[in-house]
């Protein structure tokens, strides 16, 4: 009986320790990773649009230059490069 009680105490302690480790990992991932200075990175993904299964187009800013890239599971292709921010309406545009 004492052996069973000891095993239950040990299992409970193990459960508490593993639960604490899992909780700390979740909290770090949720609250610390977003604030690791990624906003100061020279590469910023401004927008992404999925155009098919595992296919997307992304607008990326690198040092004031805007790149439109196509992304598939096998490659990343440069579609166009722009010097100005592309989301400005042209005169007379509806």
ABEGO torsion letter per residue (X at the ends): XAAAAAAAAAAAAAAAAAAAAAAAAAAAAAAAAAAAGAAABABBBABBBBAEBGBBBBBBBBGGBBBBBBBBAABBBBABBBABBAABBBBGBX
